[in-house]
Amino acid sequence: MNHKKKNETKRNSLIVHSIELVKEIKPRYFIFENVKTFLKTICTNIDNREITISDAIDTNLGGLYNILKEVVNFKDYGSNSSRTRTLIIGVRKDLKGITPYDIFPSQENGKTLKEIISKYKALSVMGEIDPNDIYHHFRRYDNRMLDWIKDVKEGQSAFDNSDPHKIPHRVIDNQIVYNQKKNGDKYTRCEWNKVAPCIHTRNDILSSQATIHPVDNRVFSIRELMDIMTIPTSFKWVEQDLERLNEFSLKEKEAFLKNEAMNIRQSIGEAVPTVIFRKIANNIIVAENKTISNKTVKEIVKERKLSNSFDKTLEFIKENPLSLLPNLLSKVAEFANAEREILAAFYTPKSICFSLVKELPTFENKTSIKILEPSVGLGNFINLLSEKYKNKQIELDVIDKDKNSLELLKILYSKQNIPNIKINYINEDFLLFDPKLQYDVIIGNPPFGKIKDKNLVSEYNCKNNFYNKDTKNIFAMFLEKSLSFGRYVSFITPKSLLAAPEFNKTRELIEKGYTIKSIIDFGENGFDGVKIETIGLSLKNVKNLAYNVKIESYITQTVHTISNTDLFDSDFNYWLIYKDDFFKKMKKSMKFGIYTCFRDRTITKQITKPSGKIRVLKSRNIGDNEIINIKDYDSFIDDTDNLAVSKYINSQVILVPNLTYNPRACFMPKNCIADGSVAILQPIHSDIEIVIEDLAYYSTYDFSKFYAIGRNFGTRSLNIDSNSVNLFGIRKRG
């Protein structure tokens, strides 16, 4: 409709209306389809900035949807015509068992012209109409053009004729003026044994691109075009049925085609082949139907007595089709891994796996890649890796110290047809594993939790010479080891990696030698029933300070980028993934490095009582520059001789609640102490003067907002420690 194009940027911004509709309606799925260059095209975003359409989709929808963007030729997905397009599929993130790969159409070679249209009656007379099908019609053209095309062979153009009188031309003042050959396939005869070319809107004329029938001297009929574009025979272009149209007289048929044929042809030209969206729709139905309710899962587990028997679980998986298993696997994982509690091994939902896989590089110049999954469990990443690299051969090393998990994985893998992956199963402790090569990708969900065996910690450190020897958390060891021999490393880790003092050295190691490509903040939405905040961290084994880090947040349902310099904040000694202009403005107005902090976690109900000499203050007692008395809440002790907190009694220290986004502060009164729900702040230097106005500032809206950003919008990792205490700055004087 807009063939006279003017302001292309404004026109391209029509996509923004689609984006706005998705944001408002929040459908379970969305599909965008457009030209090959669609993603790189500039549009005017919702905020009136000019950005690429790809960035507009990510920025506005990436927080709520898992999104897959692919440039494909539809002939490789079941279409009977060649058409290179961009296909974008979004799946809402709360659909944890479904990814865009589940919805994406399956690969299937399109049929050749001979396979789909050779069945139709040959039309040799201009204007001829098949009496059994009004839509199979020889469209008329200028008679002089017949000489141009009648000798043209399959795959050749009229411009290839050796006779100059048969080359497309006009006669002006008795002089032959040859037509310009602007497109390589003008006046070109199509080939029987190839998939049809792209069908354009001007499929009614010989001079358009590749419109000539392989044998007949004509353009394709409407019926042939419908088959090429996979439009069902039953589709009605007009109100009358095909049977009624075929009953028309010849004169009526000619009148009908004169009125309707051009409109129909232009509707077919450059349309989306229906087979593509039919496949997408069917995939959605299949994906939705595969979802087994939690009740059904529990019934199967109870009925088969699977929860306490690895052998029964193994037998169940062997006996049942894979389609029954996806939602059962989370349960299977729990009882298949005998050391689950020790290793803290949890089943990883498909949607979370997809979030990491989509951030991996494409390796466009490689035909084969080497991947390692160091704690494979039940292989939740395998199918997604196969889809990501469907045009490459993958050698996948999978490691797990639990032989039961590997045994289950072998059975599950045998039930699937994944031709582009070769799996090497390694029953070994990854932290004692000797890699023989560099891997292109190391990806996974390593175990979380601290190792209690000191000898084992010593053995791991000795084997790997870890940079961070301050942590006993197994995931940090997995991460550091992987960085030493992986070109790209993508892990699910606890969110505490961003800020906890325990991981200062780990962050320092990454800052020194690696590029952070992306951080996905899952918050508590990563694992059902597991109260732990997690992130997805994607790293490249090369340093690039100019690289902007992509931040995708399940918490704020947003996607944004942040520079390395903004992410790595030396004032607080950790990573700030939500730092914005407001935070930076607030930071400029404050002075930091003011306090040390202390929390006494030894004070429990067992040592407190309703009355006594020394009052024990708890978080709810802390108000804005005041202590709040609460009936039946207060507690006391008689002495503090055996408590570390005793050194703060009757000194001018500051109390702030520990786990809150509503900070407030007051000076600690005499004859009081505080339990572990309260952080005790003490100025680092004696010459630092803290006044009531400084404490009042902590309860303001601006500081609360600043503090929430400073804590990366955490929900469980909010303990005030030696890093986060630095957020409690004081406003600069004067």
N, C-alpha and C positions, 0 to 999 in steps of 0.2 A: 504493500500500500504506500510505501514511502520510497519510491524509486528516484525521486528528486531529493537527494539527501543534502542537508545543509549542516546543522549542528550535530555532528556525530556523537560527541561526548554526551550531550543532552539525550539523544536518541538511545544511546547505549544504557543510559540510566533507567530505562524501563525495567531492567533487571531489579533495580532497587525496590520497585513496587512489589515484585514477587517476594523479595526478601522481607519486606515489611509485612506482607500477608502471612508468611510463615511465622514470623515473630509473634504476630497477634493471635493466630489460630493455634499454633503449636501442634501441628499434626504429628502422628507417630512417624511418618515418613514424608520426605519431599524429593522430587526429581526435577532437575533442570536439564535441558538439552539445547545445544546451540552449536555454532560453527567451531571449527578447529581452533581458531585464534581467540575464542571467547574469553578464556581465563586471563589472557595478557592484555585484553582491551581495557582502556581507561573509561571509567564512569564517574559520575558525581555521586558520592556516597550520601547516606542519610544525614551526616553532619556537614554536608556541602563541600567536603574535601574531594579532590580528584585522586582516585586510587584505582588500581586494577580491579576488575570484577572478581578475580580470585580472592584478593584481600578483603573486598567488601563482603563476600560470602563468609569467609573465615571470621572476620571481625564481628559480624552481626549474628551469625548462626553457630559458629564453632563452639561456643560455650554450652549450647543446649543440645547440639547434634554431633554425632560422629559422622564425618563427611568424607566421601571418596570421590576424587576427581580423576577421570580417565579420558584421554583422547584415543578414540578407537575407530576402526572402520567397521561399519555395521555389517558388511558382507562376511566378517569373521564371527558374527553373532546370530546368523540365521537369516539375514536379509538377502534378498535375491538381486540387490544392486549395490554397487560400490558407493559408499558415502562416509567420508571421514567427519566425525562429529565429536564434540565434547559432551560427555555424560557425567552428571553430578548427582550422587545419591546421598541423602542424609537420613540417618536413623536416630531417633531420639535416644539420649543416653540412658534413660531409665529402663530401656528395653535391653537388659544386660545380656540376654541370651542371643541377641540378634546383632549382626554387623552389616554394613553396606555390602560386604562381599556376599552375604547370604541373599541379598536382593538383586545384585548385579546380574544381568543376563548371562547365561552360560555360553561358552564358545561353541560355534557350529558353523561349518562352511555353508555359504549360500549356494543355491543351485545354479547351474549354467542356464543360459538362454534356451539351449536345446531341451534341457530337462523340463522347463516350465512352459514354453510357448510353442514348441514344435507340434503340439497336439491340435493347434487351431488351424482352421481352413486357410489355405493359401489364398491371398487376395491379389489378383493380377490386373484387375480393371479399376481404373481410377473412379472413385465414388461408390465402389461396390460395398454392400452391406450384407453380412452373414445373415441369412433368413432366420437362423436359430438364435442369434445374439446381436441385438442392435448395437451393442458396444464394441463389436468386432467389425471395424469399418475402415475402408481405404480413404483416408483424408486426401482431398484434391490438392494439387499444387500446379505451378506454371509448367505447361507441357514441355517447354524447351529445356527444363532441368532434367528431364528423363535421360537425355543423351549424356548428361554430366555423370549420372550415377549408375546407369545400367551395366557398365562394364567394370565397376569398382568391386574389387574382391574384399572378403572379410578382413577387417583391420586396416583397410586402406581408405584414403580420402579422395574425393573428386579432384583435389589439387595434385594428386599423384598421376593423373591421366597424362599419357605421352602426347595425345592429340591436343593441340592448343585450343581447338574449338570446343573441347569437352571439359576444359578447366573453367570453373565458375567465373562468369564475366557479365559485363553489360556492353551494349553497343551504343556509343555516343558519337554522333556525326560520322556514322559509318566506320568508326574506329572501335576495336575491341579494347575495353578497359577491364583488366582483371580485378576480381574482388580481392580484398585484403584477407589474408589468412591469420586473423587475430588469435584464434584459439586453435590449438593443434588438432582438435577432433571435429572441426566443422566439416559438414558433408561427408562424414565418416560412417562406413558400414560396420555394424557391430559383428561380433564373432559368436558362433553357436556354442563353442566349447569354453566360453568364459562367462563369469558372472557379469550381468548387465552393468553398464556404467551408471554414474549418477544421473538420475532423471531430473531434468531442469524444468522450469515453468514453461518455457517455450518448446515443449516437446512436440509441437504441432507442425514445425517447419524443418525442412532438410538442412537449412543453414545453421541450425542450432547444434549443440555439442552431442555427437554420437547418437543420433536419433534414427538412423536408417536400419531397417530390418536386415537380418543376416542374409536373406534370400530374396524376398520381395522388394520391389523398387518403390518403397513407401516408408513413412514413419510408422512407429508402433501404434497399434490401435489402443483404444481406451482399455479394452479387456486385457490386452497384453501388458499394458502399463500397470493395471491393478495387480496382476500376478507378480510382476517385477517388484512392486512395492508392498507385496504381501497383504493387499486389501482383500478381505473375504468376498467371494462371489455373491454372497447373500446381501452385501451392503447395498442400500438403496440411495441412489443419487437424487432421485426425484420421488414424488408421492406414488406414482404408478409402479406396480410390480413389473419385473422383467417379462413375465408371461404376457401381461397386457401390452407392454411396449412392442414386443415381437409380433403382436397381432395387428399393429398399425399397417396401413398401406405404405407402399414405397414413398409416396409423396409426403405422407405424415411423418415417416421416419426421417426423411431428409430435412423436413422443417424442424423436427425435434432436435436433430443433431446440430443444425445451424444455430438454434437458440441456446443449446445446453452444452455442446461438446467442449467449447473453449473454456467455459467456466470449470467443467469437470477436470479437464487436462491441467489447468493451472492449480487446481486443488491438489492434484496428485503430485505435480512437480515440486521437488524439494520438500516434500512432506516427510514426516517421521515414519519409517516403515512400521506397520502395526505390529509385526512380529516382535519387535524390540520391547514395546510397552506391554504386550501380552505376556512376554516372559517375565518382565519385572512384576506385573500384577500377580502372576501365578507364584512367583517366588515369595511374594509377601504372604500369600495365602498359606503356602507350605511352611514358611517360617513361623507364622502365628499358630498354625495347627500343631507344630512340633513341640510347642511349649506345654510341658506337663505341669499341672498344678502341684503346689507343695503338698497338698493332701494326698494326691496320687503317689507322689514320691515316697511319702511316709508310709503309705499302705504297702507299696512294693517292698520297701526295706523291712517292714514288720513281717509281712507275709513270707518273704524268702529268708528271714532271719539272717540278713546280710551284715548287720552292724557289728557282729562279733566274730565273723568268720571270713578270713581272706579267701579260703578255698571256695566257699559258697559264692562270694562276690565274683571270683574268677570264672566260675561255672556259669553264673548269670550273664556275664558279659559275652562269654563264648556263645551262649545259646541265642542271644537276642540281637536283632538288627540294630545298626548304629542309630537309626532314626529314633529309637526309644531311649537312647542313653544320654543326650546332652544335659538335661536337667538332673539326671541321676548322678552325673559325674561328681558334682559337689559333695554328695553324700558318700559316693564311692571313695573319693579322695580322703575323707575323714577316717575311714576304717581300713583303707588299703595300706596307709602308711603307719606302720606299727609305732614309729617314733615321732608321730605328728606333734605331740606336745613338746618334745625335746627340740625338734627342728623348727617348730613354729611354721610348718608347711601348710599353706592354705590354697584351696582351689581358686584359680584366677578366672573371673568371668570373661566371656568372649569380648564384650564391649571394652573392657579394660585392656585386654591384649591388643585389640585393634588400635586403641589410642597410641600405644607404643610403636606398633608395626608401621602405622601410617607416617611416622616421623623418620623412618629409616630412609637412607638415600636410595636412588634408583639404580645406581651402577650401570649407566647407559652403555658404557664402553666395554662391559664384561659379559661374557656368555655363560660363565659359571662363577658361583660364589661359595665361600666357605663360612658356615655359621656354627656357633656354639651356643647351646642352652645349658648352663652349668648346674641347674637344679630343676630338672625337667618335669618331675612329677608325672602328670598324665598328659603332658604335651599339648597344652592349650594354645601354644603359639604356632604349632606346626602347620595347620591348614591355612592360617592367615599368612604365614611366610610363603607358602606355596602360591597363594593368590597374588601376593605382592610381587613376587618374582616369577610369574607364570611363564614368561618367555626365557627363563634361564634355568640352568641345571644347578641344583643346590646340594652340596654335601653338608649334612647336618650331623654334628657330634652332639649327643645328648648324654649328660652325666647325671647320675643320682646315686647316692650312697645306699638308698633303700632298694634292694633287688625286687621287692614286691611291686613297687611303682613301675619299674622298668618292664617287669613281666606283663603287667596290665597294659602298658603303653604298646608293647609289641602286638598284643591281641587287637587293641583298638586300631592300630596302624594297618594291620592285616585286613581289617574290614573296609578299608578305604582305598580308593584308586587315586594315588598321588604320584603321577609318573615323573614329575620333575624333582623329586627329593630322594636322595639316598641317605638312610639313617645309619649311623654307627652308634651302638649302645655301649655305654661305658659305666660299669658299676664301680664307682670310686668316690672318695671324698674329694670334692673339687679343690679344697684348700691344700690338698696333698698331691694334686694332679700336676704332671709335668707336660706342659704344652710343647708340641714339636714344631709349631708354626704360628704365624700371625693369622688371626681370623678377620674376615671382612666385617662380621657382625657378631657381637656377643649380646644376647638378649635373654631376659627372664625375670622371674619373681623370686629372688633369693630368700632364704629363711631369715626371719627377724628373731631377735632375742639374744641375750647375753650368754656366753659360754661360761659355765660355772667351774669347769675342770681347769685348774691353773696349769697343769702339765700340758693339756691340749692347746691352751692359748700359747704357751711357750713354744710348743712344737710348730704351730701355725706361723708364729712370728719368725722362728728360726728358718723355716722352709721358704718364706716369702719376703723376709726382710721388710716388713710393712713400714711405711712412712708414719702412719698413725698408730703408735703403740699405746695410746691413751684409751682405746676402746676395746671392749671384749665382745662387741656386738657383731654377730656373724655376717650380717648384710654388708657392713662397712668393709670387712675383710674380702668378701666376694667382689665388691665394687673395685677396691684397690687392685686386687689381683687381676681382674678383667681388664682394667685400664692398661696393664703392662703388656698385653699381647692382643688387644682388640682394636681394630681401626675405628669402629663405631661401637659404643656400648650403650645399651638402652635397658634400664632396670626400673622395677617398681621398688621403692624404698620407703621407710618411715619418713613422715614429713619433718621429723625432728632433725633430719640431716641438714635442713636449711639453717638452723640456728643453734642447736644444742652445743655447749662447750665441749662435750665429749667428741664431737666431730670437727672441731676447729682445724685439726691437722688434715683431715680428709678434704675439707673445703679448700684449705691452703694448697694442697697437692693439685687439685683440679684447677684452681685459679692460676697456678704457675705454668701448667703444661698442656691444658686441654681447652677445647671450645665447647661451651654448653649450647646445644642447638635448641633445646626446648625443655620446659618444665611443665608438667601437667599436674595441677593441684586437685587430686581426687577428694581431699578432705576425708570425711568418714564415709564417703559414698563408694569407696573402692570395693569393699567386701561385705556382703550381707552377713549380719550377725557378729561382725568383728569390730570392736570398738577401738579402732586404731586409725589415725590419720596417715594417709599415704600420698606419695607423689610419683609421677613417672618422669624419670631423668634420662635425657638423651645427650650423649657426649661424642665428640669427635677427637681422635687422638692427634691433634695438632692445635697450636695456639693461634687464635685470631681475635685480637682485642676489638677489632672493628665490627665484629659479628653481633647483631642484635639477637637477643634471646626471645624466643616465642614462649609466652605464658598462656596456657589454656586452663581455665578454672571451672571446676564443677561447682564451686561455692558461689561465685558471682555470676556464673553462666556467661562468661565473657572470654574473648581472646584478645591479647594485646602483645606488644613487643616492648622490651626494655633493653637498654644498652648494658654492656658488660660493666661499665664504670658505675652505673646506677645500681646494678644488681649487687656487686661486691662492695659492701659498705664497711669501711675500716673503723668508723666511729662506733659501730655496734658489733663488729667482728662476726657478722653473718650475712646471709643473702636476703635481700628484700625484694620479693617478686611482685609486690603491688605498689611500689614506690611511684608516686605521681607528683604533679606540680604542687598540689596542696601540701603533701608531705615535705617536699623540698623547701617550700616557703616556710613552713613551721620549723623545720630543722635550722634554717638560717637565723631564726629568732631566739634560739636556745643555745645554752652551753652544756656540754655533756661530759661524761667521765666524772660525775660528782660523787657517786655512792659505791660502797661495797654492800653486799646483801648477805643475809643469814636467815635460815629457817630451821627451827628445831622440830624434827619429826619424831622425837622420842616421847613427847608429851601425849599420852593417850588417856582414855577414860579410866583406865585401871589405876592411874596415879593421881587423878583429880577427884575433888569432892565438892558438895554444894557450898561449903564455907571454909575459910582458912585465912592465913596471913597474907598470902600473895595471890592476886587475881590473875587468872589465865585468860587473856584476850583472844578471841577468835574472829574470823573474817567479818561476821555480821556485827561485831562490836565496833568496827572501824567506820566512822562517819567522816564528813567533810570538816576537818579540824576539830573533831569532837569524838568522844567515846560514847557509844550508845548502850544504854542498859536495857537488857531484854529479860523478861521474867522467865524463869525456868531454863535459861540458856547459859547463864554465867557459871563458871567453875573456878575452883581455887586449889592451891597446894600450900603446904606449910613451910617447905624450904626448897631451895634450888641447888643444894650442894653438889648433886650428882648430874646436873643438867648443864650442857654447854651454853645454854641461853643465859645462865646466871651472870655472865660478865656484862650483860647489857642492862641489868637492873639499875634504876635510878640514874641512868645516863641519858643525854638528850639524843635519842634516836627516833627514827620515823617509822611508822607502821603503815603498810599498804596491804590490802587483800591480795592473796596470791593468785587465785584463778578467777579472773574477771575481766570483762571489757568495760567495766564501769569503775575505773581507778579513782581512788580517793585516799586521802592521807591525813594523819594527825601525829603529833608528838606522843611518845609513850609516857603515860603518867607514872608517878612514883609508885613503888610497891606493886608493880605489874610486870608480867612477862607475856609472851605470845606463843601460841602453838604453831604447828606447821602450816595452818591455813592462812597464816599472815607472814609476810616478808618484813624483816627488820632491816631498814636502810640506815647506814651510818656514813657521814661525809668522809671521803678519803683523806682529806687534809683538815687539820684543826682550824685553819684560817678561812675555811669556807663557811660563810654565815647563811643559814637557812632560816627564812622568816615565814610567818603565817601566810603571807601572800603567795609564796612559792608553793606551799602545800595546797592552798585553795585552787591553784591553777590546774592541779591534777584532776579535779572533778569537773572541769569545764568541757563543753561539747567539743571544742577544737582539739583539746589534748586527747580526749577519748577517741576521736577519729584518727588522730595521729598515732595513738598507741595501737589501735586495731590494725592499721596498715603495718606498723612496726612489728606486730606479732603475726604477720602474714595471714590474718583472719583465721588463726588456728582455733580449734574448739577444745582440744585436749592437751596440746603441748603449750600450756600457758604458764608453767611454773616460772617464777622470777628467779633467774640464775645470774651467774657472773657476766653473761653476755647481755641478756635482756634488761638487766638493771640499768644499763646505760641509756635506755629510752627515757628514764626519769631524769631528764635534764631540767635546768632552771632557766627561766627567761633572762636574757642578757640585761644587765642593769643600764638604765639611762637611755 
